[in-house]
Structures are given as structure tokens and as C-alpha cells.
Amino acid sequence: MTRVRQPEGEVFGRRLRELREKYGVTQHDLAVASGLTEAYISNMENGFAVPSLTTVLRIAVALDCKVTALVSVFDKTDLPSILPK
């Protein structure tokens, strides 16, 4: 089975990894704190999974950051170019 990176997932994943590393949190620690699996955290960071709003909220709480810190990256992104046709 071939995994497919999703453009919006790649944008979010880069930001998630950036913030996680900035706060000195491992994927394992983030998984435990958010109630998600380490594999899912990895899939998000690599653009293979696009999180639901609930998941974004869980991550924000786990990282003790604002939701906007995770999603404001989309303000500088050409949204039509990353959305599925």
C-alpha cells in the first residue's frame, strides 16, 4: 500500500514538527500528552495524515500553545493550490 502525502498535511506537519521541537517535546511525549499515538504524530509531521479540529485542539493543549500557533501557517499559504480539486 502506497502512502500519499497530502499538501495541506505537509504544511501542517512542518509547523507541528517546528513547534514540537521548539518546545523540546518528543513525539512520544506529545503522543502521551495528547492521547494520540506516536505513529499518528509521525504521520501528521510527514504529511500523511491531516488532523481533525479535535486533534488540533488536543495538540494545542498538549503543547500549551494557542491553536493559532499551529494553524496560522495557512495564512501565508496559497490555499487553492493545496486543496484537492
N, C-alpha and C positions, 0 to 999 in steps of 0.2 A: 504494500500500500504506500503510495507516494503522498507525503505531506506537502501541503501547499501553503506558502506564506501569503497572508492577506495584507494588502498595502496599509490599511488602517491599523492592523495588528502590528505591523512593523514600526509605524510611527509611535504607537502607544508603548510597544515593547522597549524601544530605545529609551523613552522617557522613564519608564518603570525601572529599568536597569540603572540609569543615571541617578535617579533618586535613591534607590536601594543602596547603591554603592556610596553615595554622598552621606547617607545616614549610617553607614557602616554595618548594614544588616545583610546577613547571608540569605540565600534563597530558602534554606532550611528554617531560619528564624522567622522569615516573612511568612512562610507556609504555616508554621505553628501559630503565629500571632493572628493570622487572618482566617484560619480554619480551612485553608486551601491545601492542595498537595504541592509538593516540591516540583513534581513533573508539570503541573499546570502553570506554576510560576515560570518555569523554564520555557514552556510552550508560549506563554504570553511574551516573554522577553525576546523570543526568537521570531515572533510574528506568526506563529502557527495557531494561536488562539486569540480571539477577540473577546474581552471580558464583558459581562453584563454590567449594568449600572450597579447592581447589588455587589458585585465583585469589586468594582472600582471603589465603592464606599468602604468595603471591608479592608482593602489595601490602604486607603487613606487613613483609616483608624489605626491599622497596624503600624504604619509608618509615622503616625502622629503628624500628618501633614494635611493641608487643605486639599479638597478634591480638585480645585483649580490647578494646583501644582502638578497634578497628574495629567489633566486634560487641556491645559492652556496651550500646549504644544500644537494643538489643532488650529489655533488662531493664526498661526504662521504657515499653515499648510494649505495648498491648493486642494480644497475638499473635493471638487468634482473629479479631479484626477485620481483620487484614491478610492472613490466609491464604486462598487460594482455597477456595471452597465445594465 
